[in-house]
Amino acid sequence: MSIFGRQDDGRERLADELAGLKAEIKALRTERDKTAQLTRLGHDVETLKLEKAQLVEENLAADKQRFAGEMTFQRKHLQGEVDRIESILGKILDRLPTIEVELTGPAKTRKASRGELD
């Protein structure tokens, strides 16, 4: 029997309790760190979603602007083509001779002769 028998049992019990408390503190700190990390990740995800939405809006605005510019260009180009074709048509019509015909009686048909069919 040891002189310090009872004290050793008390010290051992306290040491075990202290070890358990240290493990619990470590577990709580780990949980706190994970919670803080999840909070940061959640914040980062929200920030990325907002940035993505902003980029989508900027891209749509840029697309609308490019489309409007392209439509303006196409209209101008097509109007130029219409003007060019109208000019050519006007020149062709100016070169055609003017023929005046006066009919004095009813129109008659005639049969084609053999030479005209070949």
Phi and psi in radians as a Rosetta constraint file:
Dihedral C 1 N 2 CA 2 C 2 CIRCULARHARMONIC -1.646 0.35
Dihedral N 2 CA 2 C 2 N 3 CIRCULARHARMONIC 2.658 0.35
Dihedral C 2 N 3 CA 3 C 3 CIRCULARHARMONIC -1.233 0.35
Dihedral N 3 CA 3 C 3 N 4 CIRCULARHARMONIC -0.635 0.35
Dihedral C 3 N 4 CA 4 C 4 CIRCULARHARMONIC -1.699 0.35
Dihedral N 4 CA 4 C 4 N 5 CIRCULARHARMONIC 0.388 0.35
Dihedral C 4 N 5 CA 5 C 5 CIRCULARHARMONIC -0.969 0.35
Dihedral N 5 CA 5 C 5 N 6 CIRCULARHARMONIC -0.892 0.35
Dihedral C 5 N 6 CA 6 C 6 CIRCULARHARMONIC -1.184 0.35
Dihedral N 6 CA 6 C 6 N 7 CIRCULARHARMONIC -0.696 0.35
Dihedral C 6 N 7 CA 7 C 7 CIRCULARHARMONIC -1.171 0.35
Dihedral N 7 CA 7 C 7 N 8 CIRCULARHARMONIC -0.647 0.35
Dihedral C 7 N 8 CA 8 C 8 CIRCULARHARMONIC -1.110 0.35
Dihedral N 8 CA 8 C 8 N 9 CIRCULARHARMONIC -0.695 0.35
Dihedral C 8 N 9 CA 9 C 9 CIRCULARHARMONIC -1.131 0.35
Dihedral N 9 CA 9 C 9 N 10 CIRCULARHARMONIC -0.714 0.35
Dihedral C 9 N 10 CA 10 C 10 CIRCULARHARMONIC -1.153 0.35
Dihedral N 10 CA 10 C 10 N 11 CIRCULARHARMONIC -0.720 0.35
Dihedral C 10 N 11 CA 11 C 11 CIRCULARHARMONIC -1.149 0.35
Dihedral N 11 CA 11 C 11 N 12 CIRCULARHARMONIC -0.713 0.35
Dihedral C 11 N 12 CA 12 C 12 CIRCULARHARMONIC -1.145 0.35
Dihedral N 12 CA 12 C 12 N 13 CIRCULARHARMONIC -0.734 0.35
Dihedral C 12 N 13 CA 13 C 13 CIRCULARHARMONIC -1.102 0.35
Dihedral N 13 CA 13 C 13 N 14 CIRCULARHARMONIC -0.773 0.35
Dihedral C 13 N 14 CA 14 C 14 CIRCULARHARMONIC -1.142 0.35
Dihedral N 14 CA 14 C 14 N 15 CIRCULARHARMONIC -0.670 0.35
Dihedral C 14 N 15 CA 15 C 15 CIRCULARHARMONIC -1.115 0.35
Dihedral N 15 CA 15 C 15 N 16 CIRCULARHARMONIC -0.735 0.35
Dihedral C 15 N 16 CA 16 C 16 CIRCULARHARMONIC -1.135 0.35
Dihedral N 16 CA 16 C 16 N 17 CIRCULARHARMONIC -0.731 0.35
Dihedral C 16 N 17 CA 17 C 17 CIRCULARHARMONIC -1.122 0.35
Dihedral N 17 CA 17 C 17 N 18 CIRCULARHARMONIC -0.731 0.35
Dihedral C 17 N 18 CA 18 C 18 CIRCULARHARMONIC -1.095 0.35
Dihedral N 18 CA 18 C 18 N 19 CIRCULARHARMONIC -0.745 0.35
Dihedral C 18 N 19 CA 19 C 19 CIRCULARHARMONIC -1.102 0.35
Dihedral N 19 CA 19 C 19 N 20 CIRCULARHARMONIC -0.706 0.35
Dihedral C 19 N 20 CA 20 C 20 CIRCULARHARMONIC -1.120 0.35
Dihedral N 20 CA 20 C 20 N 21 CIRCULARHARMONIC -0.741 0.35
Dihedral C 20 N 21 CA 21 C 21 CIRCULARHARMONIC -1.146 0.35
Dihedral N 21 CA 21 C 21 N 22 CIRCULARHARMONIC -0.693 0.35
Dihedral C 21 N 22 CA 22 C 22 CIRCULARHARMONIC -1.090 0.35
Dihedral N 22 CA 22 C 22 N 23 CIRCULARHARMONIC -0.728 0.35
Dihedral C 22 N 23 CA 23 C 23 CIRCULARHARMONIC -1.127 0.35
Dihedral N 23 CA 23 C 23 N 24 CIRCULARHARMONIC -0.711 0.35
Dihedral C 23 N 24 CA 24 C 24 CIRCULARHARMONIC -1.137 0.35
Dihedral N 24 CA 24 C 24 N 25 CIRCULARHARMONIC -0.712 0.35
Dihedral C 24 N 25 CA 25 C 25 CIRCULARHARMONIC -1.084 0.35
Dihedral N 25 CA 25 C 25 N 26 CIRCULARHARMONIC -0.765 0.35
Dihedral C 25 N 26 CA 26 C 26 CIRCULARHARMONIC -1.084 0.35
Dihedral N 26 CA 26 C 26 N 27 CIRCULARHARMONIC -0.751 0.35
Dihedral C 26 N 27 CA 27 C 27 CIRCULARHARMONIC -1.119 0.35
Dihedral N 27 CA 27 C 27 N 28 CIRCULARHARMONIC -0.730 0.35
Dihedral C 27 N 28 CA 28 C 28 CIRCULARHARMONIC -1.144 0.35
Dihedral N 28 CA 28 C 28 N 29 CIRCULARHARMONIC -0.695 0.35
Dihedral C 28 N 29 CA 29 C 29 CIRCULARHARMONIC -1.124 0.35
Dihedral N 29 CA 29 C 29 N 30 CIRCULARHARMONIC -0.727 0.35
Dihedral C 29 N 30 CA 30 C 30 CIRCULARHARMONIC -1.085 0.35
Dihedral N 30 CA 30 C 30 N 31 CIRCULARHARMONIC -0.769 0.35
Dihedral C 30 N 31 CA 31 C 31 CIRCULARHARMONIC -1.114 0.35
Dihedral N 31 CA 31 C 31 N 32 CIRCULARHARMONIC -0.716 0.35
Dihedral C 31 N 32 CA 32 C 32 CIRCULARHARMONIC -1.089 0.35
Dihedral N 32 CA 32 C 32 N 33 CIRCULARHARMONIC -0.751 0.35
Dihedral C 32 N 33 CA 33 C 33 CIRCULARHARMONIC -1.117 0.35
Dihedral N 33 CA 33 C 33 N 34 CIRCULARHARMONIC -0.714 0.35
Dihedral C 33 N 34 CA 34 C 34 CIRCULARHARMONIC -1.141 0.35
Dihedral N 34 CA 34 C 34 N 35 CIRCULARHARMONIC -0.710 0.35
Dihedral C 34 N 35 CA 35 C 35 CIRCULARHARMONIC -1.105 0.35
Dihedral N 35 CA 35 C 35 N 36 CIRCULARHARMONIC -0.760 0.35
Dihedral C 35 N 36 CA 36 C 36 CIRCULARHARMONIC -1.111 0.35
Dihedral N 36 CA 36 C 36 N 37 CIRCULARHARMONIC -0.694 0.35
Dihedral C 36 N 37 CA 37 C 37 CIRCULARHARMONIC -1.135 0.35
Dihedral N 37 CA 37 C 37 N 38 CIRCULARHARMONIC -0.734 0.35
Dihedral C 37 N 38 CA 38 C 38 CIRCULARHARMONIC -1.131 0.35
Dihedral N 38 CA 38 C 38 N 39 CIRCULARHARMONIC -0.657 0.35
Dihedral C 38 N 39 CA 39 C 39 CIRCULARHARMONIC -1.111 0.35
Dihedral N 39 CA 39 C 39 N 40 CIRCULARHARMONIC -0.776 0.35
Dihedral C 39 N 40 CA 40 C 40 CIRCULARHARMONIC -1.099 0.35
Dihedral N 40 CA 40 C 40 N 41 CIRCULARHARMONIC -0.743 0.35
Dihedral C 40 N 41 CA 41 C 41 CIRCULARHARMONIC -1.100 0.35
Dihedral N 41 CA 41 C 41 N 42 CIRCULARHARMONIC -0.727 0.35
Dihedral C 41 N 42 CA 42 C 42 CIRCULARHARMONIC -1.067 0.35
Dihedral N 42 CA 42 C 42 N 43 CIRCULARHARMONIC -0.730 0.35
Dihedral C 42 N 43 CA 43 C 43 CIRCULARHARMONIC -1.122 0.35
Dihedral N 43 CA 43 C 43 N 44 CIRCULARHARMONIC -0.752 0.35
Dihedral C 43 N 44 CA 44 C 44 CIRCULARHARMONIC -1.085 0.35
Dihedral N 44 CA 44 C 44 N 45 CIRCULARHARMONIC -0.700 0.35
Dihedral C 44 N 45 CA 45 C 45 CIRCULARHARMONIC -1.108 0.35
Dihedral N 45 CA 45 C 45 N 46 CIRCULARHARMONIC -0.773 0.35
Dihedral C 45 N 46 CA 46 C 46 CIRCULARHARMONIC -1.083 0.35
Dihedral N 46 CA 46 C 46 N 47 CIRCULARHARMONIC -0.737 0.35
Dihedral C 46 N 47 CA 47 C 47 CIRCULARHARMONIC -1.067 0.35
Dihedral N 47 CA 47 C 47 N 48 CIRCULARHARMONIC -0.759 0.35
Dihedral C 47 N 48 CA 48 C 48 CIRCULARHARMONIC -1.139 0.35
Dihedral N 48 CA 48 C 48 N 49 CIRCULARHARMONIC -0.668 0.35
Dihedral C 48 N 49 CA 49 C 49 CIRCULARHARMONIC -1.108 0.35
Dihedral N 49 CA 49 C 49 N 50 CIRCULARHARMONIC -0.744 0.35
Dihedral C 49 N 50 CA 50 C 50 CIRCULARHARMONIC -1.127 0.35
Dihedral N 50 CA 50 C 50 N 51 CIRCULARHARMONIC -0.718 0.35
Dihedral C 50 N 51 CA 51 C 51 CIRCULARHARMONIC -1.110 0.35
Dihedral N 51 CA 51 C 51 N 52 CIRCULARHARMONIC -0.713 0.35
Dihedral C 51 N 52 CA 52 C 52 CIRCULARHARMONIC -1.112 0.35
Dihedral N 52 CA 52 C 52 N 53 CIRCULARHARMONIC -0.774 0.35
Dihedral C 52 N 53 CA 53 C 53 CIRCULARHARMONIC -1.078 0.35
Dihedral N 53 CA 53 C 53 N 54 CIRCULARHARMONIC -0.711 0.35
Dihedral C 53 N 54 CA 54 C 54 CIRCULARHARMONIC -1.130 0.35
Dihedral N 54 CA 54 C 54 N 55 CIRCULARHARMONIC -0.727 0.35
Dihedral C 54 N 55 CA 55 C 55 CIRCULARHARMONIC -1.111 0.35
Dihedral N 55 CA 55 C 55 N 56 CIRCULARHARMONIC -0.710 0.35
Dihedral C 55 N 56 CA 56 C 56 CIRCULARHARMONIC -1.084 0.35
Dihedral N 56 CA 56 C 56 N 57 CIRCULARHARMONIC -0.762 0.35
Dihedral C 56 N 57 CA 57 C 57 CIRCULARHARMONIC -1.102 0.35
Dihedral N 57 CA 57 C 57 N 58 CIRCULARHARMONIC -0.750 0.35
Dihedral C 57 N 58 CA 58 C 58 CIRCULARHARMONIC -1.115 0.35
Dihedral N 58 CA 58 C 58 N 59 CIRCULARHARMONIC -0.717 0.35
Dihedral C 58 N 59 CA 59 C 59 CIRCULARHARMONIC -1.136 0.35
Dihedral N 59 CA 59 C 59 N 60 CIRCULARHARMONIC -0.701 0.35
Dihedral C 59 N 60 CA 60 C 60 CIRCULARHARMONIC -1.122 0.35
Dihedral N 60 CA 60 C 60 N 61 CIRCULARHARMONIC -0.732 0.35
Dihedral C 60 N 61 CA 61 C 61 CIRCULARHARMONIC -1.097 0.35
Dihedral N 61 CA 61 C 61 N 62 CIRCULARHARMONIC -0.736 0.35
Dihedral C 61 N 62 CA 62 C 62 CIRCULARHARMONIC -1.142 0.35
Dihedral N 62 CA 62 C 62 N 63 CIRCULARHARMONIC -0.693 0.35
Dihedral C 62 N 63 CA 63 C 63 CIRCULARHARMONIC -1.104 0.35
Dihedral N 63 CA 63 C 63 N 64 CIRCULARHARMONIC -0.738 0.35
Dihedral C 63 N 64 CA 64 C 64 CIRCULARHARMONIC -1.094 0.35
Dihedral N 64 CA 64 C 64 N 65 CIRCULARHARMONIC -0.725 0.35
Dihedral C 64 N 65 CA 65 C 65 CIRCULARHARMONIC -1.152 0.35
Dihedral N 65 CA 65 C 65 N 66 CIRCULARHARMONIC -0.766 0.35
Dihedral C 65 N 66 CA 66 C 66 CIRCULARHARMONIC -1.093 0.35
Dihedral N 66 CA 66 C 66 N 67 CIRCULARHARMONIC -0.719 0.35
Dihedral C 66 N 67 CA 67 C 67 CIRCULARHARMONIC -1.105 0.35
Dihedral N 67 CA 67 C 67 N 68 CIRCULARHARMONIC -0.777 0.35
Dihedral C 67 N 68 CA 68 C 68 CIRCULARHARMONIC -1.079 0.35
Dihedral N 68 CA 68 C 68 N 69 CIRCULARHARMONIC -0.730 0.35
Dihedral C 68 N 69 CA 69 C 69 CIRCULARHARMONIC -1.119 0.35
Dihedral N 69 CA 69 C 69 N 70 CIRCULARHARMONIC -0.725 0.35
Dihedral C 69 N 70 CA 70 C 70 CIRCULARHARMONIC -1.141 0.35
Dihedral N 70 CA 70 C 70 N 71 CIRCULARHARMONIC -0.727 0.35
Dihedral C 70 N 71 CA 71 C 71 CIRCULARHARMONIC -1.120 0.35
Dihedral N 71 CA 71 C 71 N 72 CIRCULARHARMONIC -0.704 0.35
Dihedral C 71 N 72 CA 72 C 72 CIRCULARHARMONIC -1.076 0.35
Dihedral N 72 CA 72 C 72 N 73 CIRCULARHARMONIC -0.787 0.35
Dihedral C 72 N 73 CA 73 C 73 CIRCULARHARMONIC -1.064 0.35
Dihedral N 73 CA 73 C 73 N 74 CIRCULARHARMONIC -0.812 0.35
Dihedral C 73 N 74 CA 74 C 74 CIRCULARHARMONIC -1.111 0.35
Dihedral N 74 CA 74 C 74 N 75 CIRCULARHARMONIC -0.739 0.35
Dihedral C 74 N 75 CA 75 C 75 CIRCULARHARMONIC -1.079 0.35
Dihedral N 75 CA 75 C 75 N 76 CIRCULARHARMONIC -0.783 0.35
Dihedral C 75 N 76 CA 76 C 76 CIRCULARHARMONIC -1.092 0.35
Dihedral N 76 CA 76 C 76 N 77 CIRCULARHARMONIC -0.767 0.35
Dihedral C 76 N 77 CA 77 C 77 CIRCULARHARMONIC -1.103 0.35
Dihedral N 77 CA 77 C 77 N 78 CIRCULARHARMONIC -0.833 0.35
Dihedral C 77 N 78 CA 78 C 78 CIRCULARHARMONIC -1.152 0.35
Dihedral N 78 CA 78 C 78 N 79 CIRCULARHARMONIC -0.656 0.35
Dihedral C 78 N 79 CA 79 C 79 CIRCULARHARMONIC -1.104 0.35
Dihedral N 79 CA 79 C 79 N 80 CIRCULARHARMONIC -0.654 0.35
Dihedral C 79 N 80 CA 80 C 80 CIRCULARHARMONIC -1.086 0.35
Dihedral N 80 CA 80 C 80 N 81 CIRCULARHARMONIC -0.718 0.35
Dihedral C 80 N 81 CA 81 C 81 CIRCULARHARMONIC -1.160 0.35
Dihedral N 81 CA 81 C 81 N 82 CIRCULARHARMONIC -0.740 0.35
Dihedral C 81 N 82 CA 82 C 82 CIRCULARHARMONIC -1.070 0.35
Dihedral N 82 CA 82 C 82 N 83 CIRCULARHARMONIC -0.798 0.35
Dihedral C 82 N 83 CA 83 C 83 CIRCULARHARMONIC -1.056 0.35
Dihedral N 83 CA 83 C 83 N 84 CIRCULARHARMONIC -0.736 0.35
Dihedral C 83 N 84 CA 84 C 84 CIRCULARHARMONIC -1.105 0.35
Dihedral N 84 CA 84 C 84 N 85 CIRCULARHARMONIC -0.778 0.35
Dihedral C 84 N 85 CA 85 C 85 CIRCULARHARMONIC -1.177 0.35
Dihedral N 85 CA 85 C 85 N 86 CIRCULARHARMONIC -0.696 0.35
Dihedral C 85 N 86 CA 86 C 86 CIRCULARHARMONIC -1.096 0.35
Dihedral N 86 CA 86 C 86 N 87 CIRCULARHARMONIC -0.650 0.35
Dihedral C 86 N 87 CA 87 C 87 CIRCULARHARMONIC -1.136 0.35
Dihedral N 87 CA 87 C 87 N 88 CIRCULARHARMONIC -0.792 0.35
Dihedral C 87 N 88 CA 88 C 88 CIRCULARHARMONIC -1.086 0.35
Dihedral N 88 CA 88 C 88 N 89 CIRCULARHARMONIC -0.779 0.35
Dihedral C 88 N 89 CA 89 C 89 CIRCULARHARMONIC -1.093 0.35
Dihedral N 89 CA 89 C 89 N 90 CIRCULARHARMONIC -0.715 0.35
Dihedral C 89 N 90 CA 90 C 90 CIRCULARHARMONIC -1.069 0.35
Dihedral N 90 CA 90 C 90 N 91 CIRCULARHARMONIC -0.732 0.35
Dihedral C 90 N 91 CA 91 C 91 CIRCULARHARMONIC -1.136 0.35
Dihedral N 91 CA 91 C 91 N 92 CIRCULARHARMONIC -0.674 0.35
Dihedral C 91 N 92 CA 92 C 92 CIRCULARHARMONIC -1.140 0.35
Dihedral N 92 CA 92 C 92 N 93 CIRCULARHARMONIC -0.781 0.35
Dihedral C 92 N 93 CA 93 C 93 CIRCULARHARMONIC -1.148 0.35
Dihedral N 93 CA 93 C 93 N 94 CIRCULARHARMONIC -0.573 0.35
Dihedral C 93 N 94 CA 94 C 94 CIRCULARHARMONIC -1.156 0.35
Dihedral N 94 CA 94 C 94 N 95 CIRCULARHARMONIC -0.541 0.35
Dihedral C 94 N 95 CA 95 C 95 CIRCULARHARMONIC -1.446 0.35
Dihedral N 95 CA 95 C 95 N 96 CIRCULARHARMONIC -0.324 0.35
Dihedral C 95 N 96 CA 96 C 96 CIRCULARHARMONIC -1.217 0.35
Dihedral N 96 CA 96 C 96 N 97 CIRCULARHARMONIC 2.426 0.35
Dihedral C 96 N 97 CA 97 C 97 CIRCULARHARMONIC -1.267 0.35
Dihedral N 97 CA 97 C 97 N 98 CIRCULARHARMONIC 2.633 0.35
Dihedral C 97 N 98 CA 98 C 98 CIRCULARHARMONIC -1.616 0.35
Dihedral N 98 CA 98 C 98 N 99 CIRCULARHARMONIC 2.200 0.35
Dihedral C 98 N 99 CA 99 C 99 CIRCULARHARMONIC -2.076 0.35
Dihedral N 99 CA 99 C 99 N 100 CIRCULARHARMONIC 2.210 0.35
Dihedral C 99 N 100 CA 100 C 100 CIRCULARHARMONIC -1.899 0.35
Dihedral N 100 CA 100 C 100 N 101 CIRCULARHARMONIC 2.267 0.35
Dihedral C 100 N 101 CA 101 C 101 CIRCULARHARMONIC -2.195 0.35
Dihedral N 101 CA 101 C 101 N 102 CIRCULARHARMONIC 2.351 0.35
Dihedral C 101 N 102 CA 102 C 102 CIRCULARHARMONIC -2.099 0.35
Dihedral N 102 CA 102 C 102 N 103 CIRCULARHARMONIC 2.106 0.35
Dihedral C 102 N 103 CA 103 C 103 CIRCULARHARMONIC -1.620 0.35
Dihedral N 103 CA 103 C 103 N 104 CIRCULARHARMONIC 2.286 0.35
Dihedral C 103 N 104 CA 104 C 104 CIRCULARHARMONIC -1.820 0.35
Dihedral N 104 CA 104 C 104 N 105 CIRCULARHARMONIC -0.144 0.35
Dihedral C 104 N 105 CA 105 C 105 CIRCULARHARMONIC -2.732 0.35
Dihedral N 105 CA 105 C 105 N 106 CIRCULARHARMONIC -3.067 0.35
Dihedral C 105 N 106 CA 106 C 106 CIRCULARHARMONIC -1.202 0.35
Dihedral N 106 CA 106 C 106 N 107 CIRCULARHARMONIC 2.631 0.35
Dihedral C 106 N 107 CA 107 C 107 CIRCULARHARMONIC -1.280 0.35
Dihedral N 107 CA 107 C 107 N 108 CIRCULARHARMONIC 2.459 0.35
Dihedral C 107 N 108 CA 108 C 108 CIRCULARHARMONIC -2.129 0.35
Dihedral N 108 CA 108 C 108 N 109 CIRCULARHARMONIC 2.617 0.35
Dihedral C 108 N 109 CA 109 C 109 CIRCULARHARMONIC -1.820 0.35
Dihedral N 109 CA 109 C 109 N 110 CIRCULARHARMONIC 2.714 0.35
Dihedral C 109 N 110 CA 110 C 110 CIRCULARHARMONIC -2.316 0.35
Dihedral N 110 CA 110 C 110 N 111 CIRCULARHARMONIC 2.739 0.35
Dihedral C 110 N 111 CA 111 C 111 CIRCULARHARMONIC -1.503 0.35
Dihedral N 111 CA 111 C 111 N 112 CIRCULARHARMONIC 2.476 0.35
Dihedral C 111 N 112 CA 112 C 112 CIRCULARHARMONIC -1.338 0.35
Dihedral N 112 CA 112 C 112 N 113 CIRCULARHARMONIC 2.501 0.35
Dihedral C 112 N 113 CA 113 C 113 CIRCULARHARMONIC -1.479 0.35
Dihedral N 113 CA 113 C 113 N 114 CIRCULARHARMONIC 2.983 0.35
Dihedral C 113 N 114 CA 114 C 114 CIRCULARHARMONIC -1.060 0.35
Dihedral N 114 CA 114 C 114 N 115 CIRCULARHARMONIC -0.621 0.35
Dihedral C 114 N 115 CA 115 C 115 CIRCULARHARMONIC -1.186 0.35
Dihedral N 115 CA 115 C 115 N 116 CIRCULARHARMONIC -0.548 0.35
Dihedral C 115 N 116 CA 116 C 116 CIRCULARHARMONIC -1.313 0.35
Dihedral N 116 CA 116 C 116 N 117 CIRCULARHARMONIC -0.449 0.35
Dihedral C 116 N 117 CA 117 C 117 CIRCULARHARMONIC -1.376 0.35
Dihedral N 117 CA 117 C 117 N 118 CIRCULARHARMONIC -0.484 0.35
